[in-house]
Amino acid sequence: MWWAEGFPSHSPLAAWHRCVQTGYYGFVFDTETMQFVHFGPFATPTETDLSKLPSVRLELRVVTGGKTYKCIRGGKWSKYGGPRLIESGRFLQRADVTDLEFASDDGEKLEINTRFETVAWPKQLGMIFAAKCEKSARLEIELHDIKGTRSNAIEVNLKDQPTDREAKSLWHEVSLVIDPLNFHAPPPPCKLRILANDVSNGNDQPIQFEASRGWHRINLDSTEVVLPKKLLDGLPSDRNNAMERIKIVLSNPSDWEQTANLLFEKTARGFKHQLGASVTGISAVLRDSNGQPTGIPVQLSKNWHNDAQAGAYRGQWFHGITQVKVAPHGQIELELSIVYGHWGGVAAASHAQLCLIGWGSNQLWNQTALGAWGENICYEPDQVQANCTMTDVRPLMVRSMNSGEPWGWTSNVGGGDWFRWFDQDAKRVPHTAMKSIDHRQGPCLTEVTYAGHLGDSINHATTVSLVRTDDLVRATYRLRMDVNKATDFSRFVIFQFGADTYSYTGEKKMAMGNEEGLQKEWETQWGGGLYRTEPMRCVGRVPWVSLHEAVPQLKDQQRGAWANRGIVIRSWTAKLGGKESSPWIAERGVNVHGKETSTLDLVLPPNVKKLLPGDFVDGTIEFVVMPQFADDYYGPNESLRTALRQHQNTWRMIHREAVENDRQITMKIGKLQHRFPDIRIEATNNQAEFEIEGGTGYVPITFTGLTAPARYELYVGGKRLDQSVHGNDFWQTDYDPTTQRWSQTFNVPASFKAGRTIHFYQANN
């Protein structure tokens, strides 16, 4: 789901066209006119041009007092109203428009609180028209195409209801559910039988089928947190190993294949994990009856915003959304594992959509976390609030920002962006048509791509990743930019740490170097809205930049620990101005939130005055959020703690990351695909073997091209890897529908300085 021409608040000439595309159908909905500009099935899986789909007319009507009122426009975007995004991800795109305007044919307006919601699954679309009625009325929804009409209506009769205003102001809904592949045939009836049972106590969980939204809602508020028996008498931090386990049984008594659309739900009262901020890092894994991860993804959507204007979306909640196909007369047994702080005893990685209804702006916001102690890096692809993609950035396992205690939210040292183009009049060209594609959401490795355009000149895509580890926040960005036509600019930034428009930290020093050590260190010069250094060319095999001696920019941020930042350029290929180009950096002084600071910009070479057709950038950048002082870090990684004692608050910590995490691979069986963010290897006949040198924290290793989802073993230095706490709970399985193959990701503790053999193969039993 995306905005066709970028979010209109930043692109004044852009239409309010919200687009949804599945593998089977798509639509463009105008949230101003409340009409489907384009809507229908795709002729083939490869023909996904929404502009070629026909228009479909929508009518929403309220009949009251003997008069008919029609919806004439949608509400304008505001902090809490207008077009809002509810949840977004791999299986479900759900959004609404509030504050609809209604008028009769003679121009009389109707004052009524209404909203219109679309609930898009891959092969089904639900449309819901809801109103808060204070008098009896008839709500009608109607959809017209060239072949005919689909409609539905409900009568809201308040005569027999209590007379108090609150009771008469309840929401009433009328819905229309269609099969977009066969517009005039309703979706086949759901015949599935579903059971959900808490493994810890045997209690059944309540399940409700909601036809208008197309899901079985499975409420998990009463499930119990399970701690491993061997840890029950351990330290308070052992509660990071908590898990909830729910047995799911799906039965299909019909003669046709059924698809179960499942919503695993937790409301505020369902969060019983008693350490940290559990909702921030919650994720969900579907395992088979033997506890083996299946590779069936679970979309992660959540909220913790509490402004009263959010209404039904107010407060803390979690939605895990998935689809499971069940064969005719078939039965499937699965286990849903709810993960909090740890997966296999190590901080789990998660990438989730965070609902902003109840906070403001109400558009797409993604939130990543290591463990469940607060968020670590946030992304807003449409750049609605801060005019940059990377917003909040928080270090891992350092003293919390409020109390200074462990296992809490840490301080925000955020801000960052990529592909910032300023035209010759110094006006920024916004990112447009930003699509988010979820490849992996954790708990061992996350992988999400944000792809879009800069005008009609440049296409770009950035894949962001976070990995399960025990030491520090280490995010990886794989950048790709392609120039389609000659592009003039007054300023062009390939990547920026700290953003022109968002920063809560300032570093007193910066330094640059490579695998051999330091090349240059300088004192920063904050503010001024200009570059404080000339562009500097990054040289060497492993270039790095350190931003250190950081201090907070706001007084109320001076509690708890702070953090430094740095980058390591792991790969780089570029043609800029028609010539092969190395990466270049420069410090820029900026003023953000009324405070002066500096950003670190990856810029074009100084001799490039225009981008040319065929120019491109293809690079991999590792972003490191580094604890400043050894006493701030309370995590379990002794190697990091020792290094901090020796080199805290200096450039040497980023140099250490550059050199020690420089993974060298010698293949024996299989094909090496890349080294960052994970060492990714295409297996040969479900087998791989290689030698590795280098690595810090926990090194992620992914094996692709597997013909089955389970029953593999990994040996490290001749010893079978087993990190299980709850059994089979330390690796991640993912399914690739394009290749129809699986992959498995492991995180191996780094101890490879002298080299070690890694052997992966399919077990016989």
N, C-alpha and C positions, 0 to 999 in steps of 0.2 A: 504494500500500500504506500502511495507516495503522492506528492503534489506535482501536477504535470509540468509546471513551469517554475517550480520552487515555491516556497511559502510566500503568499502574496504580500505579507507585511514587509518583506525585504525586497520584493520585486513588484513595484507598484502597478506595472502594466500586466502582471500575470492574472489570469482568471482563477477563480476559486474552484479549480477542478481537482477533485480528489480521485485518484486512480487506484483500481484494484485489479490485479492480474493473478489468475491461477494457471495451472497447466491445462485447463479446459475452457475457461471463459474469462471475460474481463468486463469492466465497465469504467466509465468516466462520469462522476456525479458532480454536478454544479451545486455547491452548497449555498450559493446566493439565490439561484432561480429554483432550487429544489427539483431539478430535472436530471434524468439520465441522458447525458449528451451522446454517449455511446454505450451499448450494452448488448452482449450476446456471446454465443460460443465461438471458439476459434475453429476455422476449417481444418487445420492440421496443428499438431503440437508445436511446429516451428513458426507458424503464422500468428504472431502475438501483437500485431499492430492494432492498438485500440481504436485508432482513428478510422479504421475500415469497418468498424462495427456500426450497426444502425442505431438511431435514436429510439428511445422508449419513453412514453409520456407517463409521468407519475401524477396522481391526484390524491391529495389528502383533504378530507372534508370533515367539518363539524356541523351537524344539524341540531339546532336547539331553538326553542321558542318559535317553531314553525318556519325557521329561516335556515338556508344553507350558506355556510361560510367555507371558502376554499383557501388553501395555503397559497399565498402569493410570493413569499420569499422566506429564506432562512435567516436566522439571527446572525448579526455581525459578530466577528471574532472579538472576544474580550478576555479578561483574565480568567473568568470562570465559564463563559458561555460561548455560543456560536458553534462552529465546527470543532469537535473534540475527538481525540483518539483515546479509546478505552483500553484495548489490548491489541498487540500486533506481533506476529511471528510466523513461524513456519507453517502452521496448520490453520490459523484463524486470524482474520483481520476484522476488527470490530471497532466501529466509530459511530458518532451521532452528530446531530445538529440540534441545538436548543433554541428557544426563544423564537419559534416560528411565528410568522405574521399571517393572520386570516382576515379575509374580507368577503362580503357578499357581492353579488353582481351589481348592486346599486352603490357600492363603495363603503358600506358600513363596516367598521372594524370590530373584531371580536377580541376582547381581552381574555386570554386564556394561556396558561402555562403548558407548553407542549415541547415535544422532542421527537426526532425521527432517527431511528437506528438501523444500520446495516450490519448483518452478521454473516460474513463471507467465509465459507468452507471451500475446499477444492472443487466439490461438485454440487454445492447447495448454497442458496442465498436466502437468508431470512431478513425481512423488512418489518420493522416494528414502529407503529405510530402510537405514541403515548400522550396522555393529557391528564392534567389535574383538573377534575371537573367539580365545580361548585354548584351545578344545577344539572338536571337530567339532560342527556344529550345522546346523539348517535355519532360514533366515530367510524369513518369510512376510509378505506385505502383501496386504490385501484391502479392497475398497471395496464397500459395499452401498447400493443405493437401492431404491425400491419396485418397480423392474422387474427387479432381479437383482443379480449380483455380478461384479466384475472382480477378478482376483487374479494374483499372481505369487510365485515362491519360488525360492531358490537353496540348494544344498547346499554347506556349507563343510566340506571334509574335510581335516583337518590331519594325518592319519596319515602321509602320504607327504612332509610338509614337514619342514624342519630342526627340530630339537628346541629350539633356543635361543628364549628368551622373546620377543625382539624380532621374529623372523620370524613367530611365531605370533600376534602382536598387530597384524597389518596390518588395515586397514579392508576389510570386505567389504560389497558393496552389492547390494540387490535393488530394482528400480524398477518403477513402474507409470506408463505414459504414456497419457493419455486425451485425447480430443477432447471438451471440455465441452459442445459444441453437439450432439453425438450420443454420449451417454455410453457406450454399449455397442459403439461401433465404434472400433477403434484408428485413430490418425491415418494418413492415406495414406502409403505408403512414400516416402522421399526419393530422388528420381532425379537430383538435380542433380549436375553436374560443375563443380568449382571449381578454378581455378588462381590462385596468388598468386606474383608474380614481383617481385623487388627491381629497380627501375628502374636503380639505380646500378651493379649488377654482373651482372644477369641471372640471379641464383640463385633457384631455386624455394624457396618457404617451405613448411614441413610443415603439412599440413591433416589434421585428424582429425574424423570425424563421431561425436558422442556422443549416441546416441538418448535416453538417460535425461534429458539436459538440453536436448535438442532443438536443439543448435547445431553448426555447423561451427567447430571451434577452429582458428584460423589463427595459428600462432606466429610472431612477428616478432623473436625474439631475435637472429637473424643478419643482420637488415637493417642497412645502413650509413647513417650520417649523411652527408647531402650538404650541402656549402657552395657557394654561388654562386661561379662561377669568378672573377668580378671582385673577390671578397672574400677569396680564398684567401691573399693576402699581406698582409691587413689587420691591424688590431689584435686582441688577444684578445677584445674585446667583440664583434667581428664574428661570433663563433661563435653569437651570439644568433639569427643568420639560418639556423641549421641546420634541415634538414627531412629526413624520411625519406619516400620515395615508393615505393609498392607497387602494381603493376598487378594488378587483380583481374578475372578473366574468369569469368562465370557462364553455364553452358549448361544448357538444359532439353530433354532428348531425349524427354520424355513428351508425352502428348496433353492434359494438363491444366496449368493454371497452377501454378507452384511458388513457394513463399515461402522464400527463403534466410534462415535465422536465423544471423547471422554474429557470431562472437566474435573480435575482433582482440586478441591477447594479447601482453604483454611481461612477462617475469619479471625478477628483479633483474639477471641477467646481460645483459639486453637493453638496458639504459640506457647508451648510449655517448656521450651528449651531455656535453661536458666543461666546462660553465660553469653555475654556479648549482646549483639543485636541480631537475633537469629534470622529475621526476615531478609536482611541485607545479603546474606550468603546462601539462602536456601536454594537447593536445586533438587531435581528428582531424576531417578534412574529406574527404568523398567528392566527387571531381571526375570529370567525364566524360573521354573519351579525348582531348579538346582542352584539358584542364586547367581547364575551367569548373566552378565549384562547382555541384552538382546540386540542393541543397536537401534531400537525404536526410539526416535527422539521424543522429548517432552518439552514443549514450548513453555518458557518461564515468563510469567507476567506477575507483577506485584505492586503493592502500594503501601505507603505509611503516612501519607499526607492527610491532614485532619481538619482543614478549614470547613466550616459548616456548609458553605456553598456547594460542596461536592455531593451532597445528598447521599444517594445510595452507594456511591463510590468512596465515601469518607472512611478514614481509618485504615487500620492495618489488615491487609489480606494478601493471599497468595493464590494464583491460578496456575496449575500445571495442566497443559492441554496437549492431547495427542489423539491419534487415530490408530485403530487396530482392525484389520480385516479378519473376518471369521468365515470359514468355508461353510457351505451348506451342511446342516446337521453336524457342524463341528463344534469343538470346545477348546478353549485356550486358557491355560493357567499362567498367570504372571505374578510377580511381586513388585509393587511400587516401593522403592526405597527413598525416603525423604532424608536428604543429606544436609547437615548444618555446617559446623566448623571444619570437620575433618572428613576425608575419604581415605580409608586405609591408614589412619593415623597421621596424615599430613594435610595441611591446609588445602581445602578443595577450591578449585577455580570455577567461577560461574559468570555467565553473561546473560543478563535478563532485561526485559523491557519493564521500565518503571512508569506506572501511570502517574500523570501529573495533575489529574483532576483532584482538586483539593489543595493544590499548590499554586497553579496558575500556568498559563500559556497552553496547556492541554494538548501538546503535540508530542512527537516521538522523542523519547529519552531512553537511552540504554545505560545500564549500570552494571559494572563488573566488580567482582570482589574475590579476594583470597580469604578463605575462612568465612566466619559469620560475625565479624566484629566491626562492621561498618563498611561502606563502599570504598573502593580503591581508585578506579578511574571511571568517569562518566563521559558519555558521548551524546551529542545532540546533532544529528545529521543535517537537519534543516536550519540549524543555527538561529532558532527563534529568539532565545532569551539573551545569549551572550555574544552573538555574532561570531562564534567560533565553534568548532566541532568538539574539541576536547575541553571539558569544563573541570569539575572537581577532580583532584588528584590527592590521594592520601597514602602515607607510608604504612608499612606492615609491621605489626608487633613491636610498636614503640609506645611510650606512655601516652595515654589518651588525652584529648584536647581539653576536657572539662575537669577531670579529677586527677589526672596524672597516673591513674591506676592502669593495670593491664586489661586486655580484652574489652576494649571500647573503641568508639569512633576516634580517629586520629585527625591531626590538623590538616587543613586544605592548603596544599602547595600547587594548586592547579593552574590550568590554562594551556592551550596549545591548539594548533590547527595545521592544515596542509592545503597547498594549492590556493594561495591568496593572490589574486590578480587585481591590480589597480590600473585602470585605463590611463590614457594620456592626460585626462583631466583630474587624475588622482582619485577618481571615484571607483569604489570597489565593485567588481562584477561578482554577484552572488553565486553560490552553488545552486544548481537547479536539477529538478527531476531526480532527487536523491532516493535511491532504492537501498534497502537494507536486506542482505541475504544471510540467513543464519545457517552456517555449515556445522558448527559444533558449539554447544553451550556448556560443556564441562562434564564431569568434575575434574578431569585430568588436563584437558586442553580446550580452550575456547577458540573459535574462529568465525568471525563475522566480517562481511564485506560491505563497505559503504561506497556506492558507485553513482556517478552522476555526470553533470556537464558544467562547463564554464562558457556561457553563451553558446554559440554554434561553432566555436573555434577549438575547444579542448574537451576531450573525454578523460575522465579520471576514475580510479578505483583504489581504495585502500583497505586492506584486510588486516584487522586488528586481532591480536591474540594475547591470552594470559595463560600461564601454566601453573599447575599445582606444585607448590614448593614450600620450604620451611624457612627461607631466609629474608627475601625482600621482593618488592614489586618489580617485576621485570616484564614489561609489555613489548610486543614486537609489532612493527608496522611494515607491511609489504606494499610498497607504493608503485602505482603505474599511472603514467600520464602520457596521452597521445595528442599531438597537435595536428589539427585537420586543415587549418588555413593560417596564413600569415597573421600574426598577432602582435600589435604594438602594446606597450605598457609603460607606465611611469615607475612601477615597482612590481616585482613578482617574487613571491616566497614559495619555495617548494615545501618546506616544513618549518614549523615554528614551535619552540618550547617556551612556555609563557606566551600569552596571546596579546595582540594589540588591544583587545577589548576585555580581557579576563585574566587577572593575576592577583594572587593574594600573598605573593612572596617576592623577595628580591635577594639576589646573590651578590655579595660584595666582590667576588672574584670569579673569573672564568679562566679556563685553560684548555689547550688542545694538544693532541699528540697522536701517537700510533703505538704499534706493538713494541717499539724500541724505547718508548718513554715520552717525556715531556718535550714539546716543541716550543710552546709559548704559554706564559701565564700573565694575566693583566688584571688590573683593578677596574671594575665596571664603572660606567658613568650613566646614571639613571636619568630618565626623562628627556624632554626636548623634542620627541617625535622625529628623530633622525638617527641615522646610523652613526654609532660612536667609534666604529673601526672600519677600515677598508676591508673589502672581501678578502678572506684568507683561504687559500687552497688546502684541502685536506689531502695528505699524502700518506703513503704506506699501505700495507695490506689490511690493517685493522685501525682505521682512524677513529678517534674518540674526542668528545668534548665534555668537560666537567663544568658544572655550575655549582659553586660551593661557597661556604661561609654565608649561608642563607639566613635571613631574618624575616620575621612577620612584618606585614605592611599595615595591619590594623591592631590597635591596642588590645582589643578583646580576644586576639588570637595568641596572646603571649603566655598561655597556659599549656602545659603538656610539652611534648617533644616536637621539634621541627624536623625538616628533612632537606637534604640537598638533592640535586637532579643531575642527570648526565645522559649522553647518548653514545652508542657505539654503532658505526656503520658497518654492517656485516656483509653487505654486497651492494654493488653500484655499477650500473651501466646506463649511460645517457648520451643522447645526441641533442645538443642545444645550439641554436644558431647555425644549424647544418653541420656542426663539427662534434666529434667525440669529446665528452666533457667529464672532468672529475667533480666531486662535490666541493662546494665552497660555503664558508660560513661567515657571519658577521654579527656583531652585537648591535642591537637597536635600543635606544632609550625611549621609553614610552611613559605615558601617564594614564593609569587605570584606577577607577574608583576614587579619583582625586589624589592618588599616591603615585610617586615616581618610582619606576623600576626599569628593568631591562629584559628584553627577550633575546633568545638565541635563534637566529634565522639561518636556514639553509637557503642560499640564494643562487641566482644565475651567475655564471662567470662574468667578470666585469667587462669583457669585450662583446658580450651578447646584448645587442640593442633591440632585437626583434626575434620572436619565435617563428619558425618556418614550418611549413607542412612537412611531416615526417619526423619532426623533433619528438623526442620521448624521454621519459625518466623511468627506470626500473630499478628499484632499490629496496633493501631491507634494513630497517633501523631498529635497534634495540634501545628502548627507553628505560632508564633505571631510576627508581626513587630510593635514594640511599639514606639510611639513618645517619644522623650527624655524629652522634657520640655513642660509645660503647655502653655507657650507663643507661641510655635511652632504650636500647634493644633488649627485650626480655625473651626473645624466641629461642629455639633449641639449637640453632646452627652455630657451633663453636668456632668453625672456620671464619665465619663473618665476624663474630665477636672478637676473635684474636686480631683480625685485620683492622677492625675499628680501634682497638686499643693502640695499635701502632700508627695508624694513618687517619684517624678520625678528622672530619671536617676539612679534608684536603683533596686535591685532584687525584691523589694516589689510589683512592677507592674506586674511581671510575677506570683508571688504568688497570687496576687489578681485575675488574669485571671484563675489560676488553681482552686481556691476555689469558686469564685463567678459564674464561668461558669460550675460548677460541677452539671449538670442537674440530678435531681432525679425524677423518673416517677413512679406513682402509677396508674396502668391500671384499668379501669372499663369496657370499651367496646373496643374490638380490641386487637391486638397482637403487642407488642413492638418488633421491629426488630433490631434497634440500636439507640444510643443516639448521635453519632457524625459521620459525620459533621452535620447532621440533626437528629432531633428526628423522626424516621421513624416508622410508625404504619400501620399495615395491618388492614384495616377497616373490620368490620363485617356487612354485608348487607348495605354497603355504609355509615356506621356510626362508630364513635369512640368517646370515652370519657376517660379522664384521668386527674390526678392531677400532677402539675409540681411545683418543687421548684428549684431555681437557674437559672442562665442565665445572660449573658452580651450582650450588643448591641442589635441586633435583632436576636431572636432565630429562626432558620429554623425548620419548622415542615412539614413533608411529609406524606400524607395519600395515601396508595397504595391499589390495588385490587378493584378499582372503576369500575362499569359497564357502566358508561357514562362519557363523558369528561366535562360536565358542569352542572350548577344549583346545587351547593352546598353552604352551609353557615358554617362559623366558628364563634363560640362564645367564648370569653375570659372573664372569670369571670362574665358570664351572659350577656355580652354586645357583640353585633354583630360586628365583625371586618370589618371595611371599611376604607381602605387607598387610595381609588380611587382619582385620579387627573383628568384623562381623561375618567373615567368610566371603571370599570372592568379591571383595569390595575395594580393590585398589587399582583396577584398570578401567578403561573406557572403550566401549565398542560403538562404532558408527557405521551406518549403511549408506552406500553411494548408489542412488537409484539409476544414475547414468550408466555406470559400469556393472551394476547388479552384483557388487562385491562389498565385503565388509573391511573395516580396518580396526586395529586395536592400538590404543595408546597407553604407555606405561611411563611412570616418572621414576627414574633410577637415581639414587643418591650418588653425587659426584665423588668419585675417588679414582679418577682415570689419569692421574698425572704421568704415570709410567706406562699407561696403556692397559687395556683389558678387553677380553673377547666377549662379545654379546652374541648369544645363539637363541634363535626363536624358531619353534617348530610346532606342528600339530601333534597333540598327544594321541596315543593309540586308543585310550579308553575314555 
